[in-house]
Amino acid sequence: MIFLKAFIVGGLLCVIAQLLMDLTSHKVTPAHVLVGFVTGGVILSALGLYQPLVNWAGAGATVPLSGFGHLLAQGAIGGVKEKGVLGAFSGGVAATAAGITAAVVFGYLAALAFRPKG
């Protein structure tokens, strides 16, 4: 059942992003969606609204960009509790270090394996 929940929530987040790009009067680009979803994840996490979604949908809520924002916010909150105000800056980076590293490594491997057209 957890797979179905993850698929539905992750799919709905993708549908929202696609609808924003296709149906808005302003030309919303993927960069706008990236910033909006990460910021939205931070805001929802700070308000305590994103964690219940993560608990219910698992990877369907953590894998999309809003999940990255949630992880940043939780890391910053944890850093503040641990190290004070300066922990707000280091906590988010520490919490997301594995994801950032994986994105860089797999991006590099994909660049080596495939030839870009351009």
Contacts in CASP RR format, 6 or more apart in sequence:
PFRMAT RR
TARGET T0000
AUTHOR 0000-0000-0000
METHOD contacts of the structure
MODEL  1
MIFLKAFIVGGLLCVIAQLLMDLTSHKVTPAHVLVGFVTGGVILSALGLY
QPLVNWAGAGATVPLSGFGHLLAQGAIGGVKEKGVLGAFSGGVAATAAGI
TAAVVFGYLAALAFRPKG
2 58 0 8 1.000
5 56 0 8 1.000
5 57 0 8 1.000
5 58 0 8 1.000
5 60 0 8 1.000
6 57 0 8 1.000
6 58 0 8 1.000
6 59 0 8 1.000
6 60 0 8 1.000
6 61 0 8 1.000
7 60 0 8 1.000
8 57 0 8 1.000
9 53 0 8 1.000
9 56 0 8 1.000
9 57 0 8 1.000
9 58 0 8 1.000
9 60 0 8 1.000
9 61 0 8 1.000
10 57 0 8 1.000
10 60 0 8 1.000
10 61 0 8 1.000
10 63 0 8 1.000
10 64 0 8 1.000
11 60 0 8 1.000
13 37 0 8 1.000
13 60 0 8 1.000
13 61 0 8 1.000
13 64 0 8 1.000
13 66 0 8 1.000
14 64 0 8 1.000
17 33 0 8 1.000
17 37 0 8 1.000
20 28 0 8 1.000
20 32 0 8 1.000
20 33 0 8 1.000
21 28 0 8 1.000
21 29 0 8 1.000
21 30 0 8 1.000
21 33 0 8 1.000
33 65 0 8 1.000
34 65 0 8 1.000
36 65 0 8 1.000
37 64 0 8 1.000
37 65 0 8 1.000
37 66 0 8 1.000
37 69 0 8 1.000
38 65 0 8 1.000
38 66 0 8 1.000
38 68 0 8 1.000
38 69 0 8 1.000
38 72 0 8 1.000
39 69 0 8 1.000
40 66 0 8 1.000
40 69 0 8 1.000
41 50 0 8 1.000
41 66 0 8 1.000
41 67 0 8 1.000
41 68 0 8 1.000
41 69 0 8 1.000
41 70 0 8 1.000
41 73 0 8 1.000
42 69 0 8 1.000
42 70 0 8 1.000
42 72 0 8 1.000
42 73 0 8 1.000
44 50 0 8 1.000
44 53 0 8 1.000
44 66 0 8 1.000
44 70 0 8 1.000
45 51 0 8 1.000
45 69 0 8 1.000
45 70 0 8 1.000
45 73 0 8 1.000
45 74 0 8 1.000
46 73 0 8 1.000
46 77 0 8 1.000
50 61 0 8 1.000
50 66 0 8 1.000
50 67 0 8 1.000
50 70 0 8 1.000
50 73 0 8 1.000
51 70 0 8 1.000
53 61 0 8 1.000
54 61 0 8 1.000
54 62 0 8 1.000
54 67 0 8 1.000
54 70 0 8 1.000
61 67 0 8 1.000
61 70 0 8 1.000
62 70 0 8 1.000
62 71 0 8 1.000
68 96 0 8 1.000
71 92 0 8 1.000
71 95 0 8 1.000
71 96 0 8 1.000
72 92 0 8 1.000
72 95 0 8 1.000
72 96 0 8 1.000
73 92 0 8 1.000
74 92 0 8 1.000
74 95 0 8 1.000
75 91 0 8 1.000
75 92 0 8 1.000
75 94 0 8 1.000
75 95 0 8 1.000
75 96 0 8 1.000
76 87 0 8 1.000
76 88 0 8 1.000
76 89 0 8 1.000
76 91 0 8 1.000
76 92 0 8 1.000
76 95 0 8 1.000
78 87 0 8 1.000
78 91 0 8 1.000
79 87 0 8 1.000
79 88 0 8 1.000
79 90 0 8 1.000
79 91 0 8 1.000
79 92 0 8 1.000
79 94 0 8 1.000
80 87 0 8 1.000
80 88 0 8 1.000
82 91 0 8 1.000
83 90 0 8 1.000
83 91 0 8 1.000
END
